[in-house]
């Protein structure tokens, strides 16, 4: 794969901006695309994404843009748009980007309208492009502050994954590569729903013991779901699975945890989601549960979160129902009769 000289990051949220600064270390030029022309003008004038990542200067070779035509000659493209906007963004690239340009999905979710994983959306819309997925325990603010972070980049073959990882590598940003695209993206999607549950438990004051139990049993649900959809159990136990789950379920920096925290403290769903911040777990919960039902996968915590978000059940009733489930043996391994 040739040396990267022009990288495009689509999506100027906090994560997209942090990734653009990383890419700028290894590229001659980085285009940072946002759909809002006013937002782009602000970044160009100030050299800072004050809306999404305040206090972090953009690298000198980052060029904010509102025109996708500017990314036409990019050597690699990172999609850091919201998960539900991946298809729309990919469609907009069909007539712009030449075949063969690698595409890295940096969003975490499942397409609600179709039940497709994001790599499948990309393969459907842009089949002539190598696909990759980036996920793992990483807060944009930590990466932007050059705090040590490790994530996983998955592609169809090791050579592609290694080459793409090199475009973002930094002394504080360690990338492991993988061929398990499905496992990496399932971990990133499911952990957001489970983080809402953890936030609810914290907001209700259920204690550290309950918090630990939620993470452990949440990981069991994530593992069952992942194996049913072809993921490698080792991937699920790695950075993009268990690692991201632990981070997202234990920090107020997580928007999903923060949303759950607000709900647990008594806010209704409309109020808890009224700040305009993207909370991917809200959009993922329903489709995750639907996919689980299709394969008869038991995911009681995720089902409870979905029911609470849809206001079909109260938080107290959801907690009572989870605690009242029949006593069963605990199987964490790869056994088919795991409960």
N, C-alpha and C positions, 0 to 999 in steps of 0.2 A: 504494500500500500504506500503511495507516495507521501512525501512529507506534507504536513498540513500547513497551509499558509493563510487560508481564509475559512473561518468558522462562523456559523450563524447560530444564534440562540433565539428561538421563537418563544416569546413569553417573558415580559419584563416584571414579573413578580419578584419576591425576595429570592426565591430559589433560582430563577432564571438569571437574575443579576449576579448572584454569587457564582453561578456556573460560567457566566460570561467573563468574570474577572479571572477565574481559573484558566479558561481557554485562552485568554489574552496573554498568559505567560508563554504559551507554546505556539502562538500564531502571529502572523504579521498583521492581520486585521480580524476583528470580530464585529459582526453586525448583531445588535441586540434589538429585536423587533417587538413592538407593541402595537396593538390595533388603535390605540388612542393617540391621535396626532398631537394633542395638547400635552399629554404625558411625555411623548418623545421630545417635543420642543423644550420642555422643562429640563429633561436630562441633558440634552445637548447644550443648553445655556449654562447649567450649573455644574455639570460633570458628576452629578450625584442622582441616584434614584431616591429622592426624598420621600416619595409616596410609599415605597415598599421596603427599602433598605437604607434608611437615613443614616448619615454619618460615615458611610463607606464610599470613598471616591471610586468612580469608574476608572479602569485602566486607560492610559492615554490612547491605546489603539482600539478602543471600543467605540463603535459608531452607532448611536441610537437611530432607528428608522421606523417609519410607519408603512413602508412600502416593501412588500414581499419581493418585488423585482430586484431589490438590492441583494437578495440572497441567492440569486440565480447562479452565480459562479462559485458558491461556497463548496469547499472540499468535504465538509461534514456538517450536518444540521442536527441540532439538539432541540427537541420539542419539550418545552417546559410550560406549556399551556395547561389549563385545567383538563382533567381526564375527559370530561364530557365535550370538550372543544377539540379533541385530537382529530376526529374525523373531518370536521369543518376545515381545520388548518391543513390537514393532509390533502383534502380536495383542492384547496387553493394552490397547492404546490404542483399539481399534475402538469400544468402547461409551463411551469417556470423552471423546475430543477431537472437537469439532465439525468438520464438513467445511470445507475451505478453509484450515485452519491449516497454514502451511508447515512442512515437516520437513527438517532438515539432517542428513544422515548424516556423522558425524565419525569413524567406524571405517574401518579399512583392511583389506580382505580380500575373499574370495569365499565364498559359502555352500557348505560341503562337501557337504551332503546333496543339493543340487539342481544345483550348478554355476552358480547364478545370481549375477550381480553384485548388490551390495547395493541399488542404486537400483531394480533390477527386483524384488527382494524387497519393498521398500517400496511400489512401484507395484502389486504383486499384492495385498498385504494392505490397503493404505490408498490406493486409487486416487483418492479424492476430495480428495487433498491435494497441493499443489505440492511437488515433490521437489527437493532440492539436495544437493550433495556438497562437503565441505570437505576439502582435502588439501594437502600441501606440506611443505617441509623445516622441521620445527618440533618442538622438544623442549619438553615441558610446563614443565620447570624454567626454560628460557630465557624462555618467554612469561611465566611467573609472576614472574620477576625483572625484567620490562620490558626485556629485551634485544631489539634489533631483529630482527624476524622478518617474512617475507613468505610468503603462502600463496595458494592459488587456491580460489575458491568457484564452483562450476558449477551452473547451473540451466537450465531449458528455454528461457528468454528472458533477454535482457540486463536488462530492467527488474526482474524478480524477483531475479536474481543481485545487481544493484546494491543493491536495497533490503535484502536479507538480509545482504549484506556490511556495510552500515552498522550493523547491530545489534552487530557485534563489533569494529568499527574502533577503533583506539587509535593514539596517536602512534607507538608502537613496533611496532604490529601492522598491517602493510599487507596488504590483501586485493585481489587482482586477480580480476576476474570473467570467466566463460567460459560458453559454451553447450555445451561438449564434456564432458558428464557422464561418458560412457564413458571418454574419455581420462584424465580426472582420477582416476577410481576404479581404472583399470587400473594407472596409475603407482603409486598408493598400495599396491596389493595386491602387485604383482610385486616391488617394490623390497625388501620384507621378506625374500623368499626369497633374493634375490641378496645381501642383507646378511649372511645366515648364511654364504654361501660366502666372502664377504670376511673374516668373522671367523675362519673355519676357516683360511684362508690366512695370516692374521696369527698365529694360534695355532701354526701349524706352522712359523712363521719363514721363510716363502717370500720375504719381501722386498717393498720398495716397488714394484719393477717389476711383480711378479706382482699386487700389489694394484691398480695402475693398469690393468693388462690386464683384470683381472676386472671392474672398473667399466665399461670401454669395451665389452668383449664382452657383459657383462650388459645394458648399454643396447641393444646390437644385438638381444638376445633380447627385451627389453621392447618395443622398437620393432616387431619382427616380429609379436609377439603383439598389440600394440595396433592396428596397421593391419589385421590380419586380423579384428579385432572392431569395426572401424569408428571407431577413434580418429583424431584429427587429429595428424599427425606434429609439428606445432608445439606442441601440448599436451604430447606426450611429451618434447619437448626443453625444456620449460619447468619451472616450479617444482614441479609435482606429479609430474613424471616424472624427468628428469635431476637436477633440484635435490634432490629427496627421496632419490634413489638415492645421490648423492654424500654427503649428510649421513649417511644410515643405514649406508653402507658404510665410513665412516671415523671412527666415534666409538664409544667404549665406553659412551657414554650410551644408545646404541641397544640395546634388549634383544635384538634379532635378531643384531646384531654380537657382543654379549657372549656369547650362546649359542654362536655359531660359534667364538668365541675359546676357550671352555671345551672344546668338542669337539676343536678343533685341538690343544689342550694335553693331550689324552688322556682327558678325561672321557667316560663313556658317555652315551647319550641320556637315560637315566633320571636320572642324577646331574645332568646339565646343566640339566634341566627341573624339578628338584625344589624350587626356591626358591619356587614358587607364583606367580611373576610371569608375566603374560601375554606370550607371544611369538607374535605373529600369524603369522609366517612358517611356524611349525610346522604350523599348521592350513591354511595356504594352499598349501603346496608340492604336495601330492597333487592337489588339484583344479585347480590351475594347469597342471600337467603333463597331466592328463587332458584339459582343454580344448584344450591345444596339440596333443595327439595327434589329437583330433577334426578339426582343420583342417590336419594335417600340418605343423605349425610346429616348426622345429628349435630346441630350447632345451636344449642339452647341460648348461649350468651348472645350471639349475633342476632338470633330471632327476637330476644328480649329487647335489644337495642332498636331493632327495626320497628317493633311494636310501640315502643316508647316514642320514637321519632314521629311515627304516624299517628300518635295519640290514640292508639287502640287500647292502651293499657296504662295505668299509672305506674310510676317508678316503684312505689311501695308494693303494688301487686306483682310487678315483675320480679322484685327481690324475693318476695314470699314464694313465688312459683319456682324460682331457681333453687331455693333452699329446700323446697318440698319435693324435689325430684327423687325418684326411687334410688335407694342405695345400690351402688354397683361396684364391681371390681374396677380398679384403676389400671388401664393399659396405656402406656405412653409410647410403646414401640410400634413396629410396623405390622402388628397382627391384624388380620382382617376383621376380627370380632371386637376391636377396640371400641370402648364406649366413651 
